[in-house]
Each structure stands twice: as structure tokens, then as C-alpha cells.
Amino acid sequence: MAGAKNHDFHILPPDIVPLATTIGALTFTSGMVLFMHKLPGGAFVPWLGLAILLASMFQWFVKIVNEAHAGDHKPVVQLHQRYGMILFIASEVMFFVGWFWAFFDFSLFPSTLTDVVGGQWPPKAIEAVLDPFDLPLLNTLILLCSGCTLTWSHHSLIHGDRDGMKKGLWLTIGLGLLFTAIQAYEYAHAPFEFGKNTYGSAFYMATGFHGFHVIVGTIMLIVCQVRAYKGHFTPRQHFGFEAAAWYWHFVDVVWLFLFVAIYVWGGWGYPVH
């Protein structure tokens, strides 16, 4: 019969959401250029783009959830979703490689051209660095514990213990919020500023983008918790939960590298604040 489906793939019908997402992303990035160069439209164009982007992404994710409930996500579709998430995380890894590259370039080859750097690392303009074994170490323990609670939640889901899944998610969400609050406090009391020298720029860009990823991961876990209370996940089909868990573990691993490279090694032997 013409048009009959004789495969397990899910063929998407025509939809305006991908186009809206593209328009939102283009509007947002263009608006940020206007904002950074103080050009007309810089005050409202980024917000317009962000609103379009968030609305279209929300619709996109709702459609994916509805597809799962409709039985469209056959094993082959779930496999390709996992491939997509793996590639996304790989792209995020390369994103952070760029910030690590910048930090090591600044630290291993400090410039002698300006008095701000003075051919030393950290630059001589930096009077003190953050003590890695104070709040940074506490945040490291918090993220490690959050990885354990999330694994407990996942394990509970696989074995049909929905109560344990919810408790593990609540603990993980709470630890993520605590990490963000401590990092905000750390930034507010840091002995150096952003943009004054290479150390401050590299430090805030690397740790700041990681903090942004923690916030995104926390939002993903909150969405998973809402879906858990709605009974969306089953031991056999819970890719949305798995994707959020993979992302969270990726954030954990990146922080370990940040802690060792930037906090410990980057300020070794320097006065601490």
C-alpha cells in the first residue's frame, strides 16, 4: 500500500519549530553584537531573540516527549538519540578544550610585553588567588556527591523504585543549586576582577561557563523531576533521564579538571585570599 510505514524509523512531519529556533538563534546572536557595540537595538533585540529561542525550544522538547508517549521512539530511534547526545557532549568537550588551551597558553608562556603580566604567572597585578582548598574544594565534594545521588536515582529507576528515583533527583537538584550559590559567593569575594588581565579573563571565562552548564544541567534535572511525578519514565524507556544524567556527569568531570588545572596548579605557590 502506497505510503505504508514498513520501518522502525520515525519520519517527522513538516514543522515550523526548527525554522523558529534558527530565527531565534540568529536574532539573539545578532542582538548581542548590537549590544556589545552599543548600536541601536542592542537593548531589546537580544531579549526578543532569546524569547523566540526559548519558546521554540520548549515546543520542540514537548513534541519529543509526546512522540515518546505515542510509541514513535523505537529502539533504533532511541539509539540515534543517544548518538546525538554523545556528539553534543563531544562538542561541549571541545568548547572547554578552548578555554583550557587559553589558560595553559597564558600560564606557560606569560607575556613580557606589558607590566600587567610582567612575564610571570599569575600576572604580577594579581596580589592573591583563591584558596583551592577552601570553597573550591567544597564545591568539588558537592559535585562528586551529586554524581552519586544521580546514579542512585538512575539505579532506582531501572529497578522500578520510583520513590528512590525521586529522592535521588531531589538531592541532586539541591546539590546543584548549592554549588551555584557557593560559586556566586566566591565570585563576589574574589580578590581579582574579570578583564583586567589574562589570569582574571581565563579564570572567569572557564569557571563561569562551567557554572552556566551547571545551571543548565540543574534545569534539565528539574524537568526530569517534573516528568517523574507525571509518571513519564519507565525502566525500559527513559532516554530523557539518561541524557540529563550524561550531561550532569560531563559537568562533574569538567569541574575536576578545572579544579586541578586552574585552582590548584594555576595558583600554586601564590598568596591565597
C-alpha positions, -999 to +999 in steps of 0.1 A: +000+000+000+014+033-010+026+054+019+026+025+044+053+025+070+074-006+069+104+005+090+111+015+127+124+050+119+103+080+129+097+103+100+089+138+113+061+157+096+068+193+083+071+217+113+079+254+118+097+248+151+132+242+136+128+274+115+117+294+145+146+281+165+170+292+138+154+326+136+156+329+174+193+320+175+201+344+147+182+372+163+198+366+197+234+365+184+229+395+162+213+413+191+243+406+213+266+421+186+244+452+187+245+453+224+283+448+227+289+476+202+263+499+217+243+501+185+206+509+181+185+479+190+210+464+214+187+469+243+158+448+231+169+427+201+188+401+223+158+397+245+135+392+215+158+366+201+161+348+235+123+347+239+118+332+204+146+307+211+133+296+245+097+293+232+107+273+202+130+250+222+101+244+247+078+234+219+105+212+204+110+193+236+073+190+243+069+174+208+097+149+216+081+139+248+048+134+231+065+113+204+079+090+231+044+085+247+030+078+212+054+050+208+074+066+180+107+061+197+115+026+186+149+010+197+166+023+165+153+058+172+165+057+208+199+045+196+202+075+172+191+098+200+220+085+221+243+091+192+231+127+190+236+133+227+271+118+226+280+141+197+265+171+216+286+163+247+317+158+225+311+193+210+309+206+246+342+189+255+359+208+226+343+240+238+360+236+271+392+225+255+394+260+240+393+276+275+419+252+289+441+259+259+439+296+265+446+292+302+477+270+297+489+292+269+487+323+292+503+304+321+531+285+304+541+314+281+533+346+301+538+378+281+567+401+288+553+429+267+532+446+294+537+455+330+503+439+338+517+404+331+553+411+338+565+377+323+552+358+353+521+337+362+499+346+378+505+382+365+521+405+389+490+426+390+473+397+409+480+401+446+463+369+457+444+340+442+415+320+456+425+292+480+417+260+462+413+241+494+385+264+507+353+269+487+366+253+455+373+220+474+339+222+490+323+226+456+343+197+443+329+175+470+294+188+463+296+179+426+311+144+434+282+138+458+257+150+433+270+124+408+265+097+434+229+108+442+221+109+405+235+074+399+213+063+429+183+079+412+191+062+379+197+028+395+163+031+413+145+039+381+160+009+363+148-014+392+113+001+394+119+021+426+102+054+417+104+067+452+142+062+453+144+079+418+126+110+431+146+112+463+179+109+444+168+136+419+158+160+447+192+155+464+210+161+431+190+192+423+196+206+458+234+200+455+234+217+421+217+247+435+241+247+464+271+246+441+258+276+421+252+296+453+287+289+466+303+299+433+283+331+432+296+339+467+331+330+456+329+354+426+315+382+448+345+379+472+373+371+446+405+392+450+407+399+413+383+411+386+373+400+351+390+416+321+419+433+339+445+407+329+448+373+313+445+355+346+412+370+355+398+366+320+408+330+317+396+322+352+362+337+349+355+325+313+364+289+321+347+286+355+319+309+345+309+288+315+311+258+337+288+274+362+264+282+333+265+245+324+257+236+360+226+258+358+215+242+325+220+208+340+200+217+371+172+229+349+173+196+330+171+176+362+142+197+374+124+189+342+132+152+348+117+155+383+085+170+369+082+143+344+090+117+371+060+129+391+039+127+360+050+090+356+067+096+322+098+073+328+098+035+328+127+011+334+128+003+297+123+038+282+138+068+299+162+084+274+153+119+286+166+110+321+197+093+307+205+124+286+203+147+316+224+122+336+251+121+310+252+158+308+255+161+346+283+136+348+301+155+320+298+187+340+313+168+370+343+157+351+350+191+336+349+206+371+376+181+383+399+193+355+391+229+363+398+224+400+432+207+394+444+229+365+431+264+373+426+264+411+454+242+423+481+243+396+473+277+382+479+295+416+505+272+430+529+290+454+509+322+452+494+341+481+457+330+487+428+351+496 
